[in-house]
Amino acid sequence: MTAVVDITQNDGRWLVSGNLLLDDVERLLAQDIVVDGAKELEVDLSGVTEVDSVAISLLFEWMRQARANQCSLTYSNLPANLLSLASLYGVFDFLPQAADSAAGH
């Protein structure tokens, strides 16, 4: 059984948990990002278990939507499998990471 992706939103921070696989990401992409007027948003990916290449698309779409809402978005605690994909595709440096997460790469 696959883990359903869940996003807990709390005061300018999202905690993402579960899988970011094709079906999960398609559902998330169908929703617009909700920043509630926040100027900054941190997306914590520490709860993400499985990913495939479509997860990279999701991260870039969230960045686009945040930018459209004049919100500065950063990612933290990217799991190793997601970091590996981002490096493989040559997009790692384009993912805005919280200072404590960027040091680990």
C-alpha positions in Angstrom: 0.0 0.0 0.0 1.3 3.4 -0.9 1.5 6.3 1.5 -0.8 9.1 0.7 0.9 12.5 0.4 -0.1 14.9 3.1 0.7 18.6 3.6 0.4 20.2 7.0 0.4 24.0 6.8 1.4 26.0 9.8 2.4 29.7 9.9 4.6 30.0 6.8 5.8 26.4 6.9 4.6 23.3 5.1 5.5 19.8 6.3 5.2 17.4 3.3 4.9 13.7 4.1 4.3 10.5 2.1 5.2 9.7 -1.5 5.8 12.1 -4.3 5.1 9.7 -7.2 3.2 10.3 -10.4 -0.3 9.9 -9.1 0.4 11.9 -6.0 2.0 14.8 -7.8 -0.8 14.9 -10.4 -3.3 15.5 -7.6 -1.1 18.1 -6.0 -0.5 19.9 -9.3 -4.3 20.2 -9.8 -4.4 22.4 -6.7 -3.1 26.0 -6.5 -0.6 26.8 -3.9 -2.0 28.6 -0.9 0.3 31.1 0.6 -2.3 33.1 2.6 -0.5 36.4 1.9 2.7 35.1 3.4 5.9 36.7 2.1 8.0 33.7 3.0 7.2 30.0 2.9 9.4 27.0 3.9 8.5 23.6 2.5 9.9 20.9 4.8 10.3 17.6 2.9 11.6 15.6 5.8 8.5 13.3 5.7 8.8 12.4 2.1 9.5 8.7 1.6 9.5 7.8 -2.1 10.0 10.1 -5.1 10.3 9.8 -8.9 11.3 12.4 -11.5 7.9 14.1 -11.5 8.6 15.3 -7.9 11.2 17.7 -9.4 8.4 19.2 -11.6 6.2 19.7 -8.5 9.0 21.6 -6.7 9.4 23.9 -9.7 5.7 24.4 -10.0 5.4 25.4 -6.4 8.3 27.8 -6.9 6.4 29.3 -9.9 3.2 29.7 -8.0 4.9 31.2 -5.0 6.7 33.7 -7.2 3.3 34.6 -8.8 2.1 35.4 -5.3 5.2 37.5 -4.4 6.2 34.8 -1.9 9.8 33.7 -1.3 9.8 29.9 -1.1 12.6 27.7 0.3 12.9 23.9 0.6 14.3 22.2 3.7 15.3 18.6 4.6 15.2 17.3 1.0 15.5 13.5 1.2 18.6 11.9 -0.3 16.6 10.3 -3.2 15.2 13.7 -4.2 18.7 15.3 -4.0 20.1 12.6 -6.2 17.5 13.2 -8.8 18.0 16.9 -8.7 21.7 16.5 -9.2 21.3 13.9 -11.9 19.0 16.3 -13.9 21.4 19.3 -13.2 18.7 21.3 -11.4 20.0 21.1 -7.8 21.4 24.6 -7.8 18.0 26.0 -8.9 16.1 24.7 -5.9 16.1 27.4 -3.2 17.1 25.7 0.1 16.9 26.8 3.6 20.5 27.6 4.9 20.6 24.6 7.2 19.6 22.2 4.3 22.0 23.6 1.7 25.0 22.8 3.8 24.4 19.1 3.6 24.9 18.8 -0.2 
